[in-house]
Amino acid sequence: MMKGTFIMTNRYKLLVSCAALGLLVAACGKPKVPTPDVPENIAPTTEGAEMPSGPAEAETTALEAGDAANIVEASLEAPANPADAVIKTPKGPMKVMVVMDSSGSMWGQIDGRSKRDIAREAVRAMVDSNPDLGSAGLIAYGHRRKGDCKDIELMRSPGARVPLADAVDKLVPVGKTPLTAAVETAADALKIEENRATVILVTDGIETCDADPCAAGLSLEERGIDFTTHVIGFGLSADEGRQVACLAEETGGRYIEASNAGELSEALKSVAEAVESGPPEAATATASIDGPETVEIGDSFSVSWDGPGTESDYVDIVPTGYKPTSGELSYGYTRHGNPATLRAPGEPGEYQLRYVWTAPQGRTVLVTRPIIVTDAEVALMAEPTIGIGEPLTVDWRGPDNPSDYVDIVPRGYTRTNGEKAYVYTRDNPDTLTIRVPGTAGAYDLRYVAQAGDGKKVLKTLPLDVTETSVDLAFNPAISLGGVLVVDWSGPGTQGDYIDIVPRGYTLTSGEKSYAYTSGGNPLELALPGEPGKYDVRYVLQSADGRTLLKTVPLTLNDIDFALAPSKASGISGETISVNWTGPGNDGDYVDIVPRGYKQTSGEKTYTYIKADNPLTIRLPGAAGDYDLRYVFASSTGRFVKAVRPIRVTPATVTLDVPSSVTAGANFDVSWTGPGYANDYVDLVPEGHTSTSGELSYAYIKKGETLTLIAPDEAGSFIVRYVLQGPDGRMVVTSKPITVN
């Protein structure tokens, strides 16, 4: 938001389900002169036109949706009857496209239910109660890939036989919110230069892909012969809604806030009345405002007003001659009291104050008043309202003595120590960033100069620190394995993090898993290793310490783990195959341990679970009874999830050696046995037990007789077969030999 914008955090919303979407189409657009030499329509829309018979053919559409989106290419089912692609309205046939938000934030909950599920039911209710609206097309965004602003898909052509509600049911929230490009894509699909058309956007977030909804609305208004966009702000705050409402207002449509299911019926009534009566006639009202003639840059000032005072009316300040009802420099809602409080811009010049009425036909300027913003030697320019813990950007002017600083103190505090936060000006020419307290309340932002006779406060600006809007959106019921993808909104300040804790846990340490918000949006959190009830939390790190800002429940369901070895027993060192069932996380592995062993370290042998199924694992070299285990790796440690018993039997090995040899002579050794890689036959003194320090040795080579060298001194010795198992070397059999 631009410098000086007045941020309001109270939420005043009205839920409108997608059932209301179809009822909006009658309040559509204004006639324009058709564009000459336009390409052929996808389907004729003139009433009474001859309709082709026979089965529907595939319709291939190429759409270009501005710089923010890919060219969308889709092979879609064309309507069996082209008349099904349009909706009859009092002004004639019209094509309609629903643009549905399926970004990750649609996992967010309203009254304990995800916005995704509410939207699904609403679309189905829309079609059930008004079958004509089943002909609307569907474009979705954010439903396939994380972090991709080009994730926009034309899923259903207007009039296609695939039910609209079924198409919406397939959407799984994943990604970002490229709402501007999605609406442009819809307009291209509807060929708004040729057809009367309406786009109905349902979004639970503001634009996140660096596009300008207001500019897009102006462009689409100019392009279309009779084009309208309606916007449903699903769970948006009043200030968030202002950022997308212009997309509707610039095209003659309506912006409606939606917050909970309980307000649905009233919303439907108001929209139904608009359908019956057509587009509303321009209403009129009067207002007056009174404010200062001049004000210094960055200062707060009051504006008294008299006017309709409807819920979303506001007083703003804009450059002289500025016409749009968006992009204002500062504003204050009339519902917050009289007078309204505004913040002067940071640049001197001529401006105007305005009373903006939220009229039935859209936002309307009722009255203006000139105001001059003058320069100042000492000034602080910053947002007047900010959420707890957030970084506040401050443009400043002042003497900039070596120890001058800007601080934040409780409202009315006069001392020059004990501040809540401060930043030196010398290190931050012209602009600095200061962290606001983590406790909501009334504060002052001050410029404190270090003068020869001590510290002096040269400038004070009121600052309101409010409870901030925080949301955590994710699939609330998932299974063990993998990660939890969390779409979040909040301060996002240095040190903030999102964690997973047991249900009801209140401490800000000892979490099961966490990720700093500086890691991006959405975040991926490793899941705990045990099923159960958990909480996902947003933890603010501020000058006041850690504060829990948001808690959302998570249910972690167990999954099947199983092991199926190719055999129940095998010989020492043998390699067997094992089929496995489980998540196959990074770090998961199958191991072999002595029977009944409980720890997840000290295994005899192990193999990491990769993509291969079955995997292979070598049996230990020592015979005995063992357990084959699936070990699951998670953020909370390793857990044994499946166990199968397995027996290791001794390998059968024979050695054929001469009973005696001459000192220093070569002699042959014949053998039978498993012949594993790195198995060998050696010669050691009688009584030698170590598997190192041999006098002579030769690695096993299948089918070959081995040759050893007798020592130069006479005596009693032993020839041994040494098996190299995964758990180490061991002597399997031995034969005595005398050196003469």
N, C-alpha and C positions, 0 to 999 in steps of 0.2 A: 504494500500500500504506500502511496506517495507521502512525502514529508508533510506533516500538518493534518493528516486525515484523522478525524475523530473516530476512535474505535469504540463501538458499543458492544457489550457482551451479553446483554439480556436476550433471551430467545423468545420470539413471539411467532408461533408457527401455526399452520393449518394443514392437516393431512388431506391430500387428495390422492386416492389410489388411481392406479391405471384404469380403473373402471370409469373414471371421469374423463379419461383422455379422449374417448370417442365423442363425448358430448361437447367437446370444445370446438370441433371442426366447423360448426356453423358460424362461429365468430371469427371468420377468416378474412384477412386481407382486403386490399383495395384494387379495383380494376386498373390495369395499365395497358398501354398500347402493345399489342403482340409484336414480338421481334420478327422481322422478315427473314426469309430464307433459312428457316430453322430446319434441322434434320427431322426425319420421319419419327413419329411417336412410336413408343414401344407398343402401345395398344390404343386404338381409337377411343375417344371419350365422349363423342357426340351422341346424344340420345337418338335412338332410332337407326344408328348405323348398322349395316349388315355385319353379322357376326360369323366367323368361320366355324365350320363344324369339324368333328373328329377330335382325336386326342390332342392334348396340349403338347407343344414342343418346348424344348429347353430354350431359354432366353439367356444370351450371354451379354453381360453389361460391363462396360469399362467406365470407371468413375474416377475423376480426379478431384481431390478434396483439399486443395491448397497445399502450402508448403509443409504443414504439420503432419500430413498423412501420406502414406503410399498411394499410388494408383491402385484402387481396389478392383480386382477382377473376379467376377463370380459367375458361375454357370448355374442358373436358377430356373426353377420350374415356372413357366409362363401360365397365366390363368387359363383354365379351360374355356371360359367365356370372357372376353376382354371387358365386358360390362361389369364383371365382378371386381375389376381392378379399381373401380371408382366408387365413391359414396355420393348419394344424392343429397343435395342441400338446397335450401330455398333459392340460392343463386346459380344452381346448376351443378353438374358433376364435378367431383374433386378427388384428387389422389391424396392419400394420407400415409405418412411414414412415422412410426414410433421409433425414437432413438433411446435405447435403454442402457443405462449405466450398469456395467458389470465389473467395475473396478474393485480392488481389494477391500475398499471401505464399505462395500455393500454387505460384508459380514457383520458390520456394526449392528447393535441391537437397539430396538425401540420396544419398551415394555416387555423385555425378555424374549423377543423374537427377532431374528435377523431381518434386515431390510430386504435381503434377497427373497426370503420366504414371503414377506408381506407383498412384495412386487409380483411374485408369481401368482399369488391368490388374486391380487387385484386385476391382473390382466385376464385371468380366466373369468372372473366375475364380469369384467367389461364385455367380453364376447358373449357370455351367457345372457346378460341382460339386454345387450344391444348387438344382435348378430351381424348387422351391417358393418360394424366396426371390425369384424373378423377379416375384412378385406384389406386392412392396413398392412403395409410392409413393415419390416423390422431391420434396424441396424443396431448392432451392439458394439460396445468398446470395452477394452480392459478385461476380456474374458478368456484370453488364450496365453498371454505372456506377461511376465513381470517386467515393470520398468520400461515398457515399449510404447512410445507415443504413437506408433503407427499401427497399433493393434485395434483396427476398426474393420468390421466385417458386415457386408450386406448379407443378411441371413435369410430374408424372405422378401420376394417381390410382392407388391400390392396385388391382391386377388389370388395368390397361389393357394393350392389345395392343402398344403401343409398347415395345420392349424396354428394360428398365431401364438396361442397359449402354450402349445407344445414346444414351439421354437424358443420361447422365453424360458421354459422349464429346463432347457439344456444348458443355460448359462451358469457358469461357475465363476464367482468373483476372483480375480487374480491381480490385475494390473493397475495402470494409471488412468487419468481422466482427461483424455483429449476431446472434450465435449464440443469445442468449436469446430475442429476438423470433422467430427462425426456429423454435425448438423450440415456442414457444407457438403459432405458426401451424400447425405440424404437429399439435399436440394438438387444435386446433380442427378441422382437416381430418378427423381421425380420430374426432371426436365422442366424446371420452373419457368424457363423462358417460353415454354409452349403450353403448359398445363396449369390450371388452378390447382394449388397444392398447399398442404399444411404439414408441418413437422411438429411433432409433440415430443419434447425432450424431457426425460425423467432422470434427474441427476441427484446424487447425494453428496456431491463435492463440487468445488470450484475448479476452474481450468488449472491443470498441472503440467501443461505442455507448451508453455511460453507462447500461447496464442491470445488474441484479443477478441473476446465475444462481442464487444460493442462494435468494433470495426467490421466484424463479420456480419452483424445484423444490418448495418448500413449498406454493405455490399449486396447482400441478398435482397434487400428491399429494392435496390435499383435494378437487379437482374430479373426478378420475377414479374410475370404479368399479373399475378394475383397470389402472392405468397405470404404465408403467416407462420411464425414459430411461436408455440406456447411452451412455457418452461415450468416444470414442476420441481421445486426445490425441496427434495426429500430429506428432512432432517437438517437443513441448513439454518444457520443463525440469520438474523436480520441483516447483519453486515456482510455475511457470505452471499446472501441472496442478492444484495445490491450489485455484486460483481457479475452476476449472470442474468439479472432481470432485463438489462438493456438488450439482450439478444431477442427477447420477446417484444419489448417496447419499440424497438427500431423497426419491427416488421408488423406492427399493429396487433400483436398478440398479447397474451396475459401471462403474468408471472404469479404463481400461487405457491405459498409456503405450505409444507406438509410435515407434520410432526408426530402424530399418533393416530391409531386406528379409530379412536373414539370420535374424532372430528370428521370422519369420512362422510357420514350421511348428510351433515349440514353442507359440506363442500359440494356434494353431488347435487343437492337441491339448487344451490346458487348457480352451478354450471348449467343445469337443466333449464333454468329460467332464461339464461343467456342464449341457449339454443333456440328456445321457442320465440324469443323476441328478436333474435339476430344480434348483430354487433351493437353495443350500447351507443346511444347518442351522446355527444359531447356534453358533459355536465359543466356547470359553472359554479364558481364560488369566489369570494373576495377575502383578502388578507391584508394586513399591514405589519411592518416591522420597524423597530427603532433601535439604533445602535450608535456607537461613537463615529464621529466624522473622520478621525485619524486614530491610528494605533501603531505601536512600534513592532518591528519584525519579531516574530516568535511569541509575542505576548498573548495571554489569554484575555478574552473580553466577552462581555455579555450582550445579547441581543434579545430585547423583548418583542413579543409577537402577539398578533391576534389573527385567528384564522380558523379553518375547519377543525384542526387538531385531531385528525384521524390517526389511526394506529401507527402508520408509517410516514406521516408528514415530517418534514425536517426543514431547518434553516441552514443554509450553506454559504460559503464564500468562494467566489470564482473570479477569474480575470474578467475585466469589463468586456461586455459583448459576448461572453461565452454562452452558448445555447444548449448543449446537451445536458441531460439530467443524470449524468454519471461523470466520473473523473473530477469531482469537486476537490478543492484543496483542504477543506475542513467542513464538518457538519455536526449538527446536534439535533437529535430527535425531539420533536415537540412533546412527546409523551414523557420525556424525562424532566419536564418542568418548564416554568416561565420565570425568568428569561432562560434562553438557551446559551450554552457556553461554547465558544469557538476558539480556535487558535489561529493567530495571524500567520500568513506565509512568511518564508524566510527571505523573500526578495521584495525590496521597496517597489511601490508602483500603485496604479489605480486598479481597484477591484470593485466587486459589487456583492452585496448581501442579497440572498433570495429566500423567499418562502416557497417550498416545493410541496405541492399537494398531491397525494396519491389518489387521483381521481379514477372513476370507473373506466375511463378511456386510457389510463396510464398516468405517469408522473407529469405534472403540469406546474410551470412556474406562475404563481399568482401575482407576485410583486417583487420589485428589486429596489435596492437602495445603494448609492455609491459609498465607498469607503476608501480612504487613502492609507496605505501602509508605508510608514517612514523608517528610515535607517536608524541605528542606535550604536553607540560606542561599546556598550556591554549588552549582549543578548544571548539567550538560550533558545534554541529551536528544537522541539522534540514533540513526540506524540503526547497528548494530554492523558491518555489512558492506555494501560498496557497490562498484560497478564503477569501473574506472579512468576518470578524467576527468569523472565525473559530478558534478553539483551536490549537495552534502549540506546538507539543512535541519537546523538546530540550534536547538532551544529552549534558552534559557539563563537562569540566575539568578546574580546576583553584585553586587558593589558598584557597577559601572558608572562607574568613575572616567573622567575625560576621555580617557585613553589606554589604557584596558583593551581587550583584544582576545582573540579565539579563534583559535588557530592549529592547524596540522597539522605534526607532526614525525615523524621515524622513531621506532619503538618504543624507549623507554628514553632518548631524547634529553633532556638536562637543561638545556641552555643556553637563554637567552631571546633568541637571535638565530639567523639561519640557517634559519628555518622554511621549509617547503615552500609554505605558503599561510597567509594570515591575513586577518581581517576585524575592524574595530573594532566594539565593542558599542554605543558612543554613537550611531552612525549606524543601528543596527538594533535598536530596543527589542524585547525578548522573544524575537524570532526573527531568525536571520540565515541566509544561504546562503553556503557556502564551497566552492570548487572543489577536489576532491581531486586528488592527483597522477596523472600519466599512466602511472606505473609501479606494478605490483602489488606488494604487500608489507604488512608489519605496521607500523602507524603509531599515534600517540597524538593524540587530540583534547584540547586544553588550554585552560583559562581562565587568562589571564595578566593580573594586576593591576599597575597602575602605582602603587606605594606611594612614600612619602616617601623610603625608603631603597633604592629601585630596583624592578625588576620581580620579581614573585613568582608562581610557578605555584600557583594555588589549587585547581585541579581537573584531573584527568587521566582520560581515558576511552579504552580501547583501541578502535582502528578498524582493521578489515581491509579493504584495498583489493584487489579481485580482478580477474582478467581478466573483462571484461564480455561478455555474450552479444550478438553482433552478427549480423544476417542481412540479406542483400540478395536480393530476389526479383524476377525479371523474366524476360521471354521471352529465353532464352539465344541464340537464332538469329533475327535479324530482318534486314530489308533496309534499304538506304539510304533516307533521307528521313524526315521526321517527327521524333518524339522517342522516347526510351526512358523508359518508365514504370517506376520502381523503387519497390517496396514495401520499406521498411526497418525494422529494429529496431536499437536501439543507444542510446548515452548521449544523443544529441540535444542536446549542450551547445553553448554559444555558440561559434561558429567551426568546428564540425564540418561536414564536407562530404563529398559523394559525387562521385567523378570518373570519367572514362573516359580510359584511357591505353593505349598500345600494349602488347601482351602481354609480360609480364615486366618492365615498367618499374617501377623501385623508388623514384625520387625523388618528393618531395612538392611538386614544382613542375613547370611545363611540361606540365600535363595538357591533353588535347584538349577537354575539356568538364567543367564542374562545376556543382554546385548545393548551396547550404547547406541543412543539415537543418532549419534554422529556417523554411525555405520550406514545410514541411508534410510530410504523408505520405499518399499516395505523392508522390514528386518526379518532375518531368519534366526530362530532360537532353537537350540538343541532341546529335544524333549527328554523329560525324566525317564528312567528305565522301568518304572513300575506303574501299572494302571491305577486310576483313582481320580479323585476330585482335586482340582488345582485352581489357582487364581493366576491370571495374567495381570501384571500391574505396571503402571507408569510411575516411575520414581523421579521426582524433581530434585536436582542438586543445586541448592542456592546458598547464599551467604548465611542463611538461618539453619542450614543443615539439610537433611533429606526429608522429603515430604511425599506421601502417597497421594497422587492426584486422581488416579483412576484404577478401578479393579473390575475385571470382567471374568466370570467363571469359565473354566475349561474342563471338559470331561475327557480323560485319556482312557480309551478302551484297550483291553488286551487283544492280542492276535494269536494265531496258531503258530507254534514252534514245533518242529518235528525233525527227527533224523532217521534215515533208513540206510544203514550200511549194506554193502553188497554181500557181506557174510557176517555171521555171528561170531566167528573165530578165525584166526589166521596165525601163521607162523611168525616167529620173531623177525622184525624188520620188514615184513611184507607191506606192499602198498595196496590199499583197498580204495574203492570209490564209495562216496556217501551222498545220497540225495538229501537235500535239506529244504525245510520250509521255514520262512522267517522274513524279516524286512531286508536283510542283506545290507545293513548300514556299513558305512566306513568304520572299520575297527571291530566289526563282528568277526568271530572266528569259531572254528570247531577244534576241540582239543581232546587229548586222551590223558586221563589221570588214573591213579590207583583207585580201586573200587571204594566208593564212599567218600572220596576226597571232596572238600567243600570250597576251598579257596580258589580264587581266579588268578592265581600265579603259581609258579612251580610245576606247571604241566610237563608231562613227559614228551609230548609232541603236539604241534598245532598247525593249522592251516587257515589263513584269512579267507573269509568268504568274499569272493569277487562276483563276477557275472557268471562264472561257470557253475552249472548244476547238472550232474553231480560234480563234487570236488573230489580230489584225491588226498589221502593222508597216509603216512607210514606208521605202522604199528611199532611199539617200543621193541627194543632188542631183548629185554628181560621178560621171560615167560611169566604169566600170572593173570589174575582177573582185574579188568580195568573198566572205566566208564568212558564212553564217547559222549561229549557234551557240546551243545550249542551255547556259546557265550555271547550275550547281547551287550554291546557297548553303548552307553548313553551319557548324558550330561551329569548324571548322578552316580556314575560308576559302571562296573561290569556285573552282569547278572546271568546266572546259569538258567536257561529257559527250557532246555530239553536234554534228557539223559537216556542213553541206551547202553546196556552192558555189552562188553565184548571181551573175549578170552584170547590170550596170546599163548600159543603152544611153542615149545622149543623147536628150533630148526634142526633138521637131521643133517649131520655133517660127519664125514669120514676122512681120515688121513692115512695114506700109505707111505711109510718112510722106512729106510733101512734101519736095522737094529744098531749098526755101528758104521762109522766112517773114519777115514784117516784125517788127522789134523791138517787144516788148510785146504782140504779138497772140496770140490763142488759135488753136490749130490741132488738127486731129483726127488720131488714130492708130488705124489698124485693125490687128488682130493675130489670129494663130492660135497655139495652143499648149495645154499641159495645163490652164492656168487654175486652179492650186491656190490654196487660201486663202492670202492674204498675198502672192501674186505681184503684181508691179507693173511698170509702164513708167515710166522716168524720163528726164530731160534733164540732161546733164552736159557740161562743157567737153571739147573734144577732148583725149585723153590722160589723162582722169580714170579711175582704176581702182578706187577705193574704192566700196563699196556703201552709202556714206552721203555727206552733203554735196551731194546732188542739188539742182539749181536748180528743178525742177518734177517732180511725180510724180502718178500716179493708179493706184489698186489695180485689178487685173484684175476685170472683171465679165463673166461669160460672155454672149456675144451682143451686147455693147455696144461701140460705138466710144468710145475714150477721148479726153479733151481735156487738152492740156498748154498751158502759157503760156510763150511765148518770152521770153528775158531782154531787158532794156532796151538792152543793148549789143550791137553787131554783132560777128560772129565765127563761127568754126567750132565746131560742137557735135555731140553724139552722142545719139541716142535708143536706149535699151536695154530689153530684157526681162530682169527680174531674178526668178529662180526662188527661192522660199523653201523650201529643203529641210530635213530634220531635222538635217543637218550644217552648216547655215548658208545664207547668201544667195550666189548666184552668177549672173553675167551669162551668159545663154544665147545671145543674139544681139544685134546692134546695127546701127543705120543712121545715116549722117552726115546732118546738116542744117545749112544756112547761114542765119544771122540777118542780115538787111539793116538 
